[in-house]
């Protein structure tokens, strides 16, 4: 799974990445979903997870994004300048068990891959949309 921050803003620093990862892992643990890897960039996250067939992917993504947003926006010391949101879109890729180690390595090495532009286009949200005025 991959999804980005609202307006693809660089909102994910190390403290937020830690909080988001804790939230994703706790939510997955509660649902008996196996987390294989989570990788961050300042404007998006990759999650490599094994999802049992009883879950609707859209509902699961909504839960993962919603729980992490709630944690970040309702933590002690938050102010309106620090408000966090995800974009509504997300991407999902399925893969075979034989590809798991490659996909895990890809997610875990996000910063290095982006630094040298060694990206797998199908695993990235590459489109950058301009912000729309409300």
C-alpha positions in Angstrom: 0.0 0.0 0.0 1.2 3.5 -0.7 -0.5 6.8 0.1 0.6 10.4 0.4 0.2 13.4 2.6 -2.5 16.0 1.7 -1.2 18.1 -1.2 1.9 16.0 -1.1 3.4 18.3 1.5 6.6 17.2 3.2 4.9 16.7 6.6 6.5 13.4 7.7 9.5 14.1 9.9 11.2 11.4 12.0 8.9 12.1 15.0 5.8 11.8 12.9 7.1 8.7 11.1 7.6 7.0 14.5 4.1 7.9 15.5 2.6 6.8 12.2 4.5 3.5 12.3 3.4 2.8 15.9 -0.2 3.5 14.8 -0.1 1.3 11.7 1.5 -1.5 13.6 -1.0 -1.3 16.5 -3.9 -1.2 14.1 -2.6 -4.2 12.2 -1.9 -6.1 15.4 -5.4 -5.6 16.6 -6.7 -6.9 13.2 -4.3 -9.9 13.0 -2.7 -8.4 9.9 1.0 -9.1 9.4 3.3 -6.1 8.9 6.3 -6.9 6.8 7.7 -3.4 6.3 6.9 0.3 6.5 8.9 2.9 4.6 8.6 6.7 4.8 9.4 9.7 2.7 8.5 13.2 3.8 5.3 13.1 1.6 4.3 9.4 1.5 4.3 6.0 3.2 4.7 2.5 1.9 3.2 -0.4 3.9 4.0 -4.0 3.0 1.4 -6.1 4.8 -0.4 -9.4 4.5 -4.2 -8.8 4.5 -6.5 -11.7 5.2 -9.3 -12.0 2.6 -12.1 -11.0 5.1 -11.0 -7.4 4.9 -12.1 -4.9 2.3 -9.0 -3.0 1.3 -10.7 0.4 1.1 -12.0 -0.1 4.7 -8.5 -1.2 5.9 -6.8 1.8 4.3 -9.3 4.2 5.7 -8.7 2.7 9.2 -4.9 2.9 8.9 -5.0 6.5 7.6 -7.7 7.5 10.1 -6.0 6.1 13.2 -2.6 7.6 12.4 -4.2 11.0 11.6 -6.1 10.9 14.9 -3.0 10.1 16.8 -1.0 12.9 15.2 -3.8 15.5 15.5 -4.8 14.7 19.0 -1.4 14.3 20.7 -0.2 16.5 23.5 1.2 19.8 22.3 -0.4 19.8 18.9 -1.4 23.2 17.5 -3.2 24.2 14.3 0.1 24.8 12.5 0.9 21.2 13.0 -2.4 19.8 11.6 -1.8 16.6 9.6 -3.9 15.0 6.9 -3.5 12.4 4.2 -4.7 12.7 0.6 -7.8 10.6 -0.1 -6.1 8.5 -2.8 -4.0 5.5 -2.3 -2.3 2.7 -4.3 -2.4 -1.0 -3.8 -0.2 -3.6 -5.4 -0.4 -7.4 -4.9 2.6 -9.7 -5.3 3.5 -13.3 -4.8 5.2 -14.7 -1.7 8.4 -15.2 -3.8 8.6 -11.4 -4.3 8.1 -10.5 -0.6 11.8 -10.0 0.2 12.2 -7.6 -2.8 9.1 -5.6 -1.9 10.1 -5.4 1.8 13.6 -4.2 0.7 12.0 -1.6 -1.6 9.8 -0.2 1.2 12.6 -0.2 3.8 15.0 1.7 1.5 12.8 4.5 0.4 15.2 7.3 1.2 18.1 5.7 -0.6 16.0 4.8 -3.6 14.6 8.3 -3.9 18.0 9.9 -3.5 19.3 8.1 -6.6 16.0 8.0 -8.4 15.9 4.2 -8.4 12.1 3.9 -8.2 9.7 1.3 -9.3 7.0 3.4 -10.9 4.2 1.0 -10.2 5.1 1.2 -6.4 5.1 5.0 -6.2 2.5 7.7 -6.3 4.3 9.7 -8.9 1.6 12.1 -10.0 1.9 15.5 -8.3 -1.5 17.3 -8.4 -1.7 21.0 -7.8 -3.5 22.1 -4.7 -7.1 23.2 -5.4 -8.5 26.4 -3.9 -11.5 25.8 -1.7 
